[in-house]
Amino acid sequence: MRTTFIVGNWKMNKTASEAAGFVAELSRAIPNNPTVEIVIAPPFTALASVRTALGPASNIALGAQNMHWEQQGAFTGEISGAMLRDLGCTYVLVGHSERRTLFGEQDGDAHKKVRSALLNGLRPILCVGESLDQRTAGQTESLVTGQLAAALTDLTSNDLERVTIAYEPVWAIGTGHAATTEQAAKVHRTIRAHIAAGWNQATAARMRILYGGSVTPQNAESLLSESEIDGALVGGACLKTESFATIALAALNRRSG
């Protein structure tokens, strides 16, 4: 059985000092249970304070929101995988739609970041998803599989054991209009079929695929009740202790039910 996976992407929110207090509250609110994996991804400036606040025995892991694919060099304002690993990160988001739409990142960039993350002992969470126009035009399947093909090219089945896919329809992110459980599940099945065809059925069966896009305490239970959906990439709802804890508890109830 795939372990349910809940990821909180803070985006550009919370200073280092704000983050420390928030994490202390969050750690008390979310029970330690091995059937659900929890990751939070603060801004770069808060990674160190969050790591300290979590402590070595925390059931919450640390992730980063982005990285550069080079190990070092003249890349002002960028962060390498080695730097993230040194700060205690286990996971890193790659190809988030805001990186693609606001900063012009391409599928080729996502591919280089995935490979660099793996090289540096990080577990990439690769984000894919379509715009509203693309969905309306019936391009969801081709768009998502195209993003997967470009970002995962040349990876082995062993590499994919450490990769998580997050399906995040661009039209649902920050809009308050999440995909329905049925819409999300259909794309998740497409993703899993793509992995099975490109690698093998066993790899596809083991890969965790998350849904992201206006996940809230109100819709989390429905989304997580679908067997194809292995967890959630949470945005705005992860910035408040009660709402993120409620989503985490919905994940726990899924496995205990």
C-alpha atoms as an extended CHARMM CRD file, in Angstrom:
* protein
*
       257  EXT
         1         1  MET       CA              0.0000000000        0.0000000000        0.0000000000  PROA      1               0.0000000000
         2         2  ARG       CA              1.3100000000        3.4510000000       -0.9010000000  PROA      2               0.0000000000
         3         3  THR       CA              1.8380000000        5.7140000000        2.1180000000  PROA      3               0.0000000000
         4         4  THR       CA             -0.4870000000        8.7070000000        2.0740000000  PROA      4               0.0000000000
         5         5  PHE       CA              1.4950000000       11.8990000000        1.5440000000  PROA      5               0.0000000000
         6         6  ILE       CA              0.4800000000       15.4320000000        2.5760000000  PROA      6               0.0000000000
         7         7  VAL       CA              2.6880000000       18.3630000000        1.5120000000  PROA      7               0.0000000000
         8         8  GLY       CA              2.2260000000       21.9510000000        2.6620000000  PROA      8               0.0000000000
         9         9  ASN       CA              3.6310000000       24.5600000000        0.2800000000  PROA      9               0.0000000000
        10        10  TRP       CA              3.8950000000       27.8530000000        2.1650000000  PROA      10              0.0000000000
        11        11  LYS       CA              4.8730000000       29.7910000000       -0.9680000000  PROA      11              0.0000000000
        12        12  MET       CA              6.0840000000       33.3370000000       -0.0690000000  PROA      12              0.0000000000
        13        13  ASN       CA              4.5810000000       33.4120000000        3.4050000000  PROA      13              0.0000000000
        14        14  LYS       CA              5.9470000000       33.5240000000        6.9730000000  PROA      14              0.0000000000
        15        15  THR       CA              9.2210000000       34.9990000000        8.1710000000  PROA      15              0.0000000000
        16        16  ALA       CA             11.7530000000       32.7980000000        9.9410000000  PROA      16              0.0000000000
        17        17  SER       CA             10.5190000000       33.8770000000       13.3680000000  PROA      17              0.0000000000
        18        18  GLU       CA              6.8520000000       33.4100000000       12.4220000000  PROA      18              0.0000000000
        19        19  ALA       CA              7.6470000000       29.9920000000       11.0390000000  PROA      19              0.0000000000
        20        20  ALA       CA              9.2190000000       28.7120000000       14.2500000000  PROA      20              0.0000000000
        21        21  GLY       CA              6.1320000000       29.4330000000       16.3360000000  PROA      21              0.0000000000
        22        22  PHE       CA              3.8080000000       28.0430000000       13.7050000000  PROA      22              0.0000000000
        23        23  VAL       CA              5.7340000000       24.7780000000       13.4370000000  PROA      23              0.0000000000
        24        24  ALA       CA              5.6270000000       24.2860000000       17.1940000000  PROA      24              0.0000000000
        25        25  GLU       CA              1.8200000000       24.5750000000       17.0830000000  PROA      25              0.0000000000
        26        26  LEU       CA              1.5800000000       22.3140000000       14.0700000000  PROA      26              0.0000000000
        27        27  SER       CA              3.7170000000       19.5910000000       15.6500000000  PROA      27              0.0000000000
        28        28  ARG       CA              1.3470000000       19.4520000000       18.6060000000  PROA      28              0.0000000000
        29        29  ALA       CA             -1.7460000000       19.3650000000       16.3820000000  PROA      29              0.0000000000
        30        30  ILE       CA             -0.7170000000       16.5480000000       14.0350000000  PROA      30              0.0000000000
        31        31  PRO       CA             -0.3660000000       13.0770000000       15.6040000000  PROA      31              0.0000000000
        32        32  ASN       CA              2.6320000000       10.9490000000       14.7330000000  PROA      32              0.0000000000
        33        33  ASN       CA              1.3860000000        8.0880000000       12.5780000000  PROA      33              0.0000000000
        34        34  PRO       CA              3.5420000000        6.0640000000       10.1710000000  PROA      34              0.0000000000
        35        35  THR       CA              0.6470000000        5.5420000000        7.7560000000  PROA      35              0.0000000000
        36        36  VAL       CA              0.7750000000        9.2080000000        6.6850000000  PROA      36              0.0000000000
        37        37  GLU       CA              3.8470000000       11.2050000000        5.6840000000  PROA      37              0.0000000000
        38        38  ILE       CA              3.7710000000       14.9730000000        6.2720000000  PROA      38              0.0000000000
        39        39  VAL       CA              6.1050000000       17.4940000000        4.6260000000  PROA      39              0.0000000000
        40        40  ILE       CA              6.1690000000       21.2750000000        4.8960000000  PROA      40              0.0000000000
        41        41  ALA       CA              7.9580000000       23.5090000000        2.3890000000  PROA      41              0.0000000000
        42        42  PRO       CA              8.7100000000       26.9610000000        3.8430000000  PROA      42              0.0000000000
        43        43  PRO       CA             10.4890000000       29.7950000000        2.0060000000  PROA      43              0.0000000000
        44        44  PHE       CA             14.2620000000       29.4360000000        1.7670000000  PROA      44              0.0000000000
        45        45  THR       CA             14.7470000000       32.0390000000        4.5050000000  PROA      45              0.0000000000
        46        46  ALA       CA             12.7720000000       29.9650000000        7.0100000000  PROA      46              0.0000000000
        47        47  LEU       CA             14.2780000000       26.5350000000        6.3180000000  PROA      47              0.0000000000
        48        48  ALA       CA             16.8580000000       26.7350000000        9.1000000000  PROA      48              0.0000000000
        49        49  SER       CA             14.4250000000       27.9700000000       11.7500000000  PROA      49              0.0000000000
        50        50  VAL       CA             11.8400000000       25.3630000000       10.7670000000  PROA      50              0.0000000000
        51        51  ARG       CA             14.4550000000       22.6080000000       10.9330000000  PROA      51              0.0000000000
        52        52  THR       CA             15.3760000000       23.7090000000       14.4470000000  PROA      52              0.0000000000
        53        53  ALA       CA             11.7350000000       23.9680000000       15.5140000000  PROA      53              0.0000000000
        54        54  LEU       CA             10.9470000000       20.4980000000       14.1850000000  PROA      54              0.0000000000
        55        55  GLY       CA             13.8860000000       18.8710000000       15.9310000000  PROA      55              0.0000000000
        56        56  PRO       CA             15.4300000000       15.5080000000       15.0780000000  PROA      56              0.0000000000
        57        57  ALA       CA             12.4920000000       13.3820000000       16.2630000000  PROA      57              0.0000000000
        58        58  SER       CA              9.6760000000       15.1740000000       14.4240000000  PROA      58              0.0000000000
        59        59  ASN       CA              7.1780000000       13.2630000000       12.3140000000  PROA      59              0.0000000000
        60        60  ILE       CA              7.1130000000       16.2270000000        9.9030000000  PROA      60              0.0000000000
        61        61  ALA       CA              9.7680000000       16.3330000000        7.1800000000  PROA      61              0.0000000000
        62        62  LEU       CA             11.2890000000       19.4100000000        5.5570000000  PROA      62              0.0000000000
        63        63  GLY       CA             10.9480000000       20.2840000000        1.8930000000  PROA      63              0.0000000000
        64        64  ALA       CA             11.9650000000       23.1720000000       -0.3580000000  PROA      64              0.0000000000
        65        65  GLN       CA              9.8720000000       25.0080000000       -2.9310000000  PROA      65              0.0000000000
        66        66  ASN       CA             12.4440000000       25.1380000000       -5.7040000000  PROA      66              0.0000000000
        67        67  MET       CA             16.1180000000       24.6060000000       -6.5440000000  PROA      67              0.0000000000
        68        68  HSD       CA             18.6810000000       25.2050000000       -9.2610000000  PROA      68              0.0000000000
        69        69  TRP       CA             20.0540000000       22.2500000000      -11.1880000000  PROA      69              0.0000000000
        70        70  GLU       CA             23.7190000000       23.2590000000      -10.9400000000  PROA      70              0.0000000000
        71        71  GLN       CA             25.8110000000       22.3200000000       -7.9100000000  PROA      71              0.0000000000
        72        72  GLN       CA             27.3640000000       25.7720000000       -7.5260000000  PROA      72              0.0000000000
        73        73  GLY       CA             28.4330000000       28.7970000000       -9.5470000000  PROA      73              0.0000000000
        74        74  ALA       CA             27.4970000000       32.2890000000      -10.6650000000  PROA      74              0.0000000000
        75        75  PHE       CA             23.7120000000       31.9840000000      -10.3060000000  PROA      75              0.0000000000
        76        76  THR       CA             22.7420000000       34.9680000000       -8.1810000000  PROA      76              0.0000000000
        77        77  GLY       CA             19.6830000000       34.3430000000       -6.0530000000  PROA      77              0.0000000000
        78        78  GLU       CA             19.5950000000       30.5930000000       -6.6560000000  PROA      78              0.0000000000
        79        79  ILE       CA             19.8690000000       27.6240000000       -4.2680000000  PROA      79              0.0000000000
        80        80  SER       CA             21.4760000000       24.2830000000       -5.0860000000  PROA      80              0.0000000000
        81        81  GLY       CA             20.3500000000       20.8110000000       -4.1200000000  PROA      81              0.0000000000
        82        82  ALA       CA             23.4600000000       20.3560000000       -1.9920000000  PROA      82              0.0000000000
        83        83  MET       CA             22.5800000000       23.5090000000       -0.0290000000  PROA      83              0.0000000000
        84        84  LEU       CA             19.0350000000       22.2340000000        0.5640000000  PROA      84              0.0000000000
        85        85  ARG       CA             20.2710000000       18.8430000000        1.6810000000  PROA      85              0.0000000000
        86        86  ASP       CA             22.7040000000       20.5030000000        4.0860000000  PROA      86              0.0000000000
        87        87  LEU       CA             19.7870000000       22.4450000000        5.5930000000  PROA      87              0.0000000000
        88        88  GLY       CA             17.9610000000       19.2040000000        6.3190000000  PROA      88              0.0000000000
        89        89  CYS       CA             15.5900000000       19.0730000000        3.3570000000  PROA      89              0.0000000000
        90        90  THR       CA             14.3470000000       15.6880000000        2.2450000000  PROA      90              0.0000000000
        91        91  TYR       CA             11.9930000000       16.8070000000       -0.5300000000  PROA      91              0.0000000000
        92        92  VAL       CA             11.8970000000       19.5710000000       -3.1430000000  PROA      92              0.0000000000
        93        93  LEU       CA              9.0860000000       20.8170000000       -5.3810000000  PROA      93              0.0000000000
        94        94  VAL       CA              9.9480000000       20.8840000000       -9.0790000000  PROA      94              0.0000000000
        95        95  GLY       CA              7.9970000000       22.5150000000      -11.8880000000  PROA      95              0.0000000000
        96        96  HSD       CA              5.2820000000       24.1230000000       -9.7850000000  PROA      96              0.0000000000
        97        97  SER       CA              2.8110000000       25.9480000000      -12.0320000000  PROA      97              0.0000000000
        98        98  GLU       CA              3.7360000000       29.3050000000      -10.5030000000  PROA      98              0.0000000000
        99        99  ARG       CA              7.3650000000       28.6930000000      -11.4570000000  PROA      99              0.0000000000
       100       100  ARG       CA              6.2180000000       27.8670000000      -14.9760000000  PROA      100             0.0000000000
       101       101  THR       CA              3.7420000000       30.7190000000      -15.4660000000  PROA      101             0.0000000000
       102       102  LEU       CA              5.3930000000       33.5250000000      -13.4680000000  PROA      102             0.0000000000
       103       103  PHE       CA              9.0540000000       32.7460000000      -14.0760000000  PROA      103             0.0000000000
       104       104  GLY       CA              9.0230000000       31.0580000000      -17.4590000000  PROA      104             0.0000000000
       105       105  GLU       CA             10.3250000000       27.6620000000      -16.4100000000  PROA      105             0.0000000000
       106       106  GLN       CA             10.0690000000       24.9910000000      -19.0880000000  PROA      106             0.0000000000
       107       107  ASP       CA              9.7950000000       21.2040000000      -19.0920000000  PROA      107             0.0000000000
       108       108  GLY       CA             13.5120000000       20.9950000000      -19.8120000000  PROA      108             0.0000000000
       109       109  ASP       CA             14.2490000000       22.9510000000      -16.6370000000  PROA      109             0.0000000000
       110       110  ALA       CA             12.0850000000       20.5320000000      -14.6740000000  PROA      110             0.0000000000
       111       111  HSD       CA             14.0300000000       17.6160000000      -16.1150000000  PROA      111             0.0000000000
       112       112  LYS       CA             17.3760000000       19.0780000000      -15.0570000000  PROA      112             0.0000000000
       113       113  LYS       CA             16.0320000000       19.8320000000      -11.5820000000  PROA      113             0.0000000000
       114       114  VAL       CA             14.6460000000       16.3360000000      -11.1110000000  PROA      114             0.0000000000
       115       115  ARG       CA             17.9910000000       14.8100000000      -12.0380000000  PROA      115             0.0000000000
       116       116  SER       CA             19.9050000000       17.2310000000       -9.8120000000  PROA      116             0.0000000000
       117       117  ALA       CA             17.5670000000       16.5760000000       -6.8880000000  PROA      117             0.0000000000
       118       118  LEU       CA             18.1450000000       12.8360000000       -7.1860000000  PROA      118             0.0000000000
       119       119  LEU       CA             21.8980000000       13.3660000000       -7.4730000000  PROA      119             0.0000000000
       120       120  ASN       CA             21.8590000000       15.3330000000       -4.2170000000  PROA      120             0.0000000000
       121       121  GLY       CA             19.8130000000       12.8140000000       -2.2590000000  PROA      121             0.0000000000
       122       122  LEU       CA             16.5720000000       14.7860000000       -2.4420000000  PROA      122             0.0000000000
       123       123  ARG       CA             13.1740000000       13.4020000000       -3.3810000000  PROA      123             0.0000000000
       124       124  PRO       CA             11.6040000000       15.5590000000       -6.1130000000  PROA      124             0.0000000000
       125       125  ILE       CA              7.8810000000       16.2510000000       -6.1810000000  PROA      125             0.0000000000
       126       126  LEU       CA              7.2190000000       16.9310000000       -9.8550000000  PROA      126             0.0000000000
       127       127  CYS       CA              4.2130000000       19.1680000000      -10.5230000000  PROA      127             0.0000000000
       128       128  VAL       CA              2.2080000000       18.8290000000      -13.7370000000  PROA      128             0.0000000000
       129       129  GLY       CA             -1.1300000000       20.2330000000      -14.8280000000  PROA      129             0.0000000000
       130       130  GLU       CA             -3.1640000000       22.0290000000      -17.4740000000  PROA      130             0.0000000000
       131       131  SER       CA             -4.6760000000       25.4860000000      -17.8090000000  PROA      131             0.0000000000
       132       132  LEU       CA             -8.4220000000       26.0590000000      -18.1290000000  PROA      132             0.0000000000
       133       133  ASP       CA             -8.0880000000       26.7290000000      -21.8610000000  PROA      133             0.0000000000
       134       134  GLN       CA             -6.1750000000       23.4810000000      -22.3200000000  PROA      134             0.0000000000
       135       135  ARG       CA             -8.8030000000       21.5170000000      -20.3800000000  PROA      135             0.0000000000
       136       136  THR       CA            -11.6280000000       23.1230000000      -22.3520000000  PROA      136             0.0000000000
       137       137  ALA       CA             -9.8430000000       22.1940000000      -25.5850000000  PROA      137             0.0000000000
       138       138  GLY       CA             -9.5830000000       18.5610000000      -24.4700000000  PROA      138             0.0000000000
       139       139  GLN       CA             -5.8060000000       18.7290000000      -24.1340000000  PROA      139             0.0000000000
       140       140  THR       CA             -5.4680000000       17.6590000000      -20.4920000000  PROA      140             0.0000000000
       141       141  GLU       CA             -4.1990000000       14.1510000000      -21.1710000000  PROA      141             0.0000000000
       142       142  SER       CA             -1.7000000000       15.1140000000      -23.8720000000  PROA      142             0.0000000000
       143       143  LEU       CA             -0.4500000000       18.1140000000      -21.9050000000  PROA      143             0.0000000000
       144       144  VAL       CA              0.1140000000       16.1920000000      -18.6750000000  PROA      144             0.0000000000
       145       145  THR       CA              1.7390000000       13.1840000000      -20.3150000000  PROA      145             0.0000000000
       146       146  GLY       CA              3.9290000000       15.5270000000      -22.3680000000  PROA      146             0.0000000000
       147       147  GLN       CA              5.1330000000       17.2420000000      -19.1960000000  PROA      147             0.0000000000
       148       148  LEU       CA              5.8530000000       13.8640000000      -17.6350000000  PROA      148             0.0000000000
       149       149  ALA       CA              7.7070000000       12.5710000000      -20.6750000000  PROA      149             0.0000000000
       150       150  ALA       CA              9.9480000000       15.6420000000      -20.8150000000  PROA      150             0.0000000000
       151       151  ALA       CA             10.7010000000       15.8560000000      -17.0960000000  PROA      151             0.0000000000
       152       152  LEU       CA             11.2900000000       12.1370000000      -16.5180000000  PROA      152             0.0000000000
       153       153  THR       CA             13.1830000000       11.2530000000      -19.6820000000  PROA      153             0.0000000000
       154       154  ASP       CA             16.2340000000        8.9940000000      -19.1620000000  PROA      154             0.0000000000
       155       155  LEU       CA             15.2580000000        8.1690000000      -15.5770000000  PROA      155             0.0000000000
       156       156  THR       CA             15.3700000000        4.5300000000      -14.5130000000  PROA      156             0.0000000000
       157       157  SER       CA             12.7480000000        2.6390000000      -12.5690000000  PROA      157             0.0000000000
       158       158  ASN       CA             15.0150000000        2.9290000000       -9.5280000000  PROA      158             0.0000000000
       159       159  ASP       CA             15.0870000000        6.7140000000       -9.9850000000  PROA      159             0.0000000000
       160       160  LEU       CA             11.3030000000        6.8300000000      -10.1230000000  PROA      160             0.0000000000
       161       161  GLU       CA             11.0880000000        5.0740000000       -6.7600000000  PROA      161             0.0000000000
       162       162  ARG       CA             12.1620000000        8.4250000000       -5.2740000000  PROA      162             0.0000000000
       163       163  VAL       CA              9.9170000000       10.6630000000       -7.3970000000  PROA      163             0.0000000000
       164       164  THR       CA              6.4120000000       11.8130000000       -6.4670000000  PROA      164             0.0000000000
       165       165  ILE       CA              4.0300000000       13.3250000000       -9.0280000000  PROA      165             0.0000000000
       166       166  ALA       CA              1.6540000000       16.1350000000       -8.0530000000  PROA      166             0.0000000000
       167       167  TYR       CA             -1.2240000000       16.7860000000      -10.4280000000  PROA      167             0.0000000000
       168       168  GLU       CA             -2.1500000000       20.4390000000       -9.9670000000  PROA      168             0.0000000000
       169       169  PRO       CA             -4.5800000000       21.8210000000      -12.5450000000  PROA      169             0.0000000000
       170       170  VAL       CA             -3.5620000000       25.4350000000      -13.0510000000  PROA      170             0.0000000000
       171       171  TRP       CA             -7.1920000000       26.5340000000      -13.1660000000  PROA      171             0.0000000000
       172       172  ALA       CA             -7.7390000000       25.2750000000       -9.6100000000  PROA      172             0.0000000000
       173       173  ILE       CA             -4.6950000000       26.7590000000       -7.8660000000  PROA      173             0.0000000000
       174       174  GLY       CA             -5.6270000000       29.5990000000       -5.5430000000  PROA      174             0.0000000000
       175       175  THR       CA             -9.0550000000       29.9810000000       -7.1450000000  PROA      175             0.0000000000
       176       176  GLY       CA            -11.1060000000       28.1720000000       -4.5480000000  PROA      176             0.0000000000
       177       177  HSD       CA            -12.4280000000       25.8720000000       -7.2960000000  PROA      177             0.0000000000
       178       178  ALA       CA            -10.8050000000       22.4700000000       -6.8740000000  PROA      178             0.0000000000
       179       179  ALA       CA            -11.1310000000       19.6980000000       -9.4060000000  PROA      179             0.0000000000
       180       180  THR       CA            -13.8390000000       17.2400000000       -8.5120000000  PROA      180             0.0000000000
       181       181  THR       CA            -12.7250000000       13.9130000000       -7.1080000000  PROA      181             0.0000000000
       182       182  GLU       CA            -13.7200000000       12.2790000000      -10.4030000000  PROA      182             0.0000000000
       183       183  GLN       CA            -11.7740000000       14.8040000000      -12.5150000000  PROA      183             0.0000000000
       184       184  ALA       CA             -8.6570000000       14.3710000000      -10.3830000000  PROA      184             0.0000000000
       185       185  ALA       CA             -8.8960000000       10.5770000000      -10.3270000000  PROA      185             0.0000000000
       186       186  LYS       CA             -9.1780000000       10.4180000000      -14.1190000000  PROA      186             0.0000000000
       187       187  VAL       CA             -5.9350000000       12.3590000000      -14.5760000000  PROA      187             0.0000000000
       188       188  HSD       CA             -4.2290000000       10.2950000000      -11.8670000000  PROA      188             0.0000000000
       189       189  ARG       CA             -5.1350000000        7.1400000000      -13.7910000000  PROA      189             0.0000000000
       190       190  THR       CA             -3.6760000000        8.7150000000      -16.9430000000  PROA      190             0.0000000000
       191       191  ILE       CA             -0.4460000000        9.5050000000      -15.0990000000  PROA      191             0.0000000000
       192       192  ARG       CA             -0.1540000000        5.9940000000      -13.6910000000  PROA      192             0.0000000000
       193       193  ALA       CA             -0.8240000000        4.4720000000      -17.1100000000  PROA      193             0.0000000000
       194       194  HSD       CA              1.8930000000        6.6770000000      -18.6150000000  PROA      194             0.0000000000
       195       195  ILE       CA              4.4110000000        5.4520000000      -16.0360000000  PROA      195             0.0000000000
       196       196  ALA       CA              3.3770000000        1.8310000000      -16.6230000000  PROA      196             0.0000000000
       197       197  ALA       CA              3.7870000000        2.1930000000      -20.3840000000  PROA      197             0.0000000000
       198       198  GLY       CA              7.0940000000        4.0520000000      -20.1730000000  PROA      198             0.0000000000
       199       199  TRP       CA              8.6810000000        1.9690000000      -17.4300000000  PROA      199             0.0000000000
       200       200  ASN       CA              6.7000000000       -0.9240000000      -15.9580000000  PROA      200             0.0000000000
       201       201  GLN       CA              3.5220000000       -1.7760000000      -14.0660000000  PROA      201             0.0000000000
       202       202  ALA       CA              5.3060000000       -2.3610000000      -10.7640000000  PROA      202             0.0000000000
       203       203  THR       CA              6.8800000000        1.0970000000      -10.8160000000  PROA      203             0.0000000000
       204       204  ALA       CA              3.5360000000        2.6840000000      -11.6700000000  PROA      204             0.0000000000
       205       205  ALA       CA              1.8170000000        0.8230000000       -8.8520000000  PROA      205             0.0000000000
       206       206  ARG       CA              4.3540000000        2.0780000000       -6.3090000000  PROA      206             0.0000000000
       207       207  MET       CA              4.4540000000        5.7190000000       -7.4400000000  PROA      207             0.0000000000
       208       208  ARG       CA              2.6210000000        8.2260000000       -5.2650000000  PROA      208             0.0000000000
       209       209  ILE       CA              0.4740000000       10.7340000000       -7.1390000000  PROA      209             0.0000000000
       210       210  LEU       CA             -0.8670000000       13.7350000000       -5.2360000000  PROA      210             0.0000000000
       211       211  TYR       CA             -3.6200000000       16.1950000000       -6.0430000000  PROA      211             0.0000000000
       212       212  GLY       CA             -2.9870000000       19.9250000000       -5.6350000000  PROA      212             0.0000000000
       213       213  GLY       CA             -5.2520000000       22.8860000000       -6.3250000000  PROA      213             0.0000000000
       214       214  SER       CA             -7.5310000000       24.5410000000       -3.7420000000  PROA      214             0.0000000000
       215       215  VAL       CA             -7.3430000000       21.6130000000       -1.3180000000  PROA      215             0.0000000000
       216       216  THR       CA             -9.2730000000       22.5990000000        1.7990000000  PROA      216             0.0000000000
       217       217  PRO       CA            -10.5180000000       20.9570000000        5.0090000000  PROA      217             0.0000000000
       218       218  GLN       CA            -13.9280000000       20.8420000000        3.3330000000  PROA      218             0.0000000000
       219       219  ASN       CA            -12.9110000000       18.8260000000        0.2580000000  PROA      219             0.0000000000
       220       220  ALA       CA             -9.9100000000       16.8740000000        1.5600000000  PROA      220             0.0000000000
       221       221  GLU       CA            -11.9180000000       13.9060000000        2.8020000000  PROA      221             0.0000000000
       222       222  SER       CA            -13.6400000000       13.4510000000       -0.5450000000  PROA      222             0.0000000000
       223       223  LEU       CA            -10.4280000000       13.7660000000       -2.5380000000  PROA      223             0.0000000000
       224       224  LEU       CA             -8.4930000000       11.4190000000       -0.2510000000  PROA      224             0.0000000000
       225       225  SER       CA            -11.2670000000        8.8300000000       -0.3010000000  PROA      225             0.0000000000
       226       226  GLU       CA            -10.3690000000        8.0940000000       -3.9300000000  PROA      226             0.0000000000
       227       227  SER       CA             -7.8530000000        5.2250000000       -4.1060000000  PROA      227             0.0000000000
       228       228  GLU       CA             -6.0220000000        6.7920000000       -7.0760000000  PROA      228             0.0000000000
       229       229  ILE       CA             -5.2340000000        9.9190000000       -5.0520000000  PROA      229             0.0000000000
       230       230  ASP       CA             -2.3180000000        9.2300000000       -2.7090000000  PROA      230             0.0000000000
       231       231  GLY       CA             -2.2860000000       12.5680000000       -0.9300000000  PROA      231             0.0000000000
       232       232  ALA       CA             -2.4200000000       16.3000000000       -1.3770000000  PROA      232             0.0000000000
       233       233  LEU       CA             -0.2050000000       19.2460000000       -2.2260000000  PROA      233             0.0000000000
       234       234  VAL       CA             -1.7530000000       21.9630000000       -0.0910000000  PROA      234             0.0000000000
       235       235  GLY       CA             -1.3370000000       25.7210000000       -0.6230000000  PROA      235             0.0000000000
       236       236  GLY       CA             -3.3170000000       28.3400000000        1.2860000000  PROA      236             0.0000000000
       237       237  ALA       CA             -4.8960000000       25.8550000000        3.6870000000  PROA      237             0.0000000000
       238       238  CYS       CA             -1.4810000000       24.8580000000        5.0460000000  PROA      238             0.0000000000
       239       239  LEU       CA             -0.8310000000       28.3470000000        6.4480000000  PROA      239             0.0000000000
       240       240  LYS       CA             -3.1700000000       27.8750000000        9.3950000000  PROA      240             0.0000000000
       241       241  THR       CA             -2.6250000000       25.1980000000       12.0100000000  PROA      241             0.0000000000
       242       242  GLU       CA             -6.2440000000       24.1040000000       12.2870000000  PROA      242             0.0000000000
       243       243  SER       CA             -6.9160000000       23.7650000000        8.5520000000  PROA      243             0.0000000000
       244       244  PHE       CA             -3.6910000000       21.8920000000        7.7790000000  PROA      244             0.0000000000
       245       245  ALA       CA             -4.1620000000       19.6090000000       10.7830000000  PROA      245             0.0000000000
       246       246  THR       CA             -7.7090000000       18.8530000000        9.6050000000  PROA      246             0.0000000000
       247       247  ILE       CA             -6.3860000000       17.7930000000        6.1970000000  PROA      247             0.0000000000
       248       248  ALA       CA             -3.7220000000       15.6320000000        7.8600000000  PROA      248             0.0000000000
       249       249  LEU       CA             -6.3910000000       14.0030000000       10.0360000000  PROA      249             0.0000000000
       250       250  ALA       CA             -8.4890000000       13.3020000000        6.9270000000  PROA      250             0.0000000000
       251       251  ALA       CA             -5.4700000000       11.4380000000        5.5480000000  PROA      251             0.0000000000
       252       252  LEU       CA             -5.1400000000        9.4720000000        8.7800000000  PROA      252             0.0000000000
       253       253  ASN       CA             -8.8220000000        8.5700000000        8.7240000000  PROA      253             0.0000000000
       254       254  ARG       CA             -8.4490000000        7.3600000000        5.1470000000  PROA      254             0.0000000000
       255       255  ARG       CA             -5.9360000000        4.7590000000        6.2110000000  PROA      255             0.0000000000
       256       256  SER       CA             -7.7090000000        3.7760000000        9.4130000000  PROA      256             0.0000000000
       257       257  GLY       CA            -11.1230000000        3.4900000000        7.7560000000  PROA      257             0.0000000000
